[in-house]
Amino acid sequence: MTTDTLQRLQRIDHLIQTKATGTPSNLADKIGISERCVYKYLNLMKDFGAPIKFSNARQSYYYDEEGYFKISFRFKRRIMEMMIAGMGYFLGV
């Protein structure tokens, strides 16, 4: 995945959250991609669990459940530190 791909996913996510995507054609114009690519991005997001729906009344995509699409990297060391700190809390250390 390229940086452009990640930026497009973030932009699409923002537009979906604000219910401002417009039709697939409008969304393609806003993002600067083809309508066919819009469907590829939406399907990718759905494959990752995003509950994306389209409202004919609003003429916009939206999330069926409140949430957001997040792509990030977590350091294993930090997760382990958090787990150890949490265990210390439960053990009274």
Buried (B, 14 or more C-beta within 10 A) or exposed (E): EEEEEEEBBBBBBEBBBEBBBBBBEBBBEBBEBEEEBBEEBBEBBEEEEBEBEEEEEEEBBBBEEEEEBEEEEEEEEEEEEEEEEEEEEEEEE
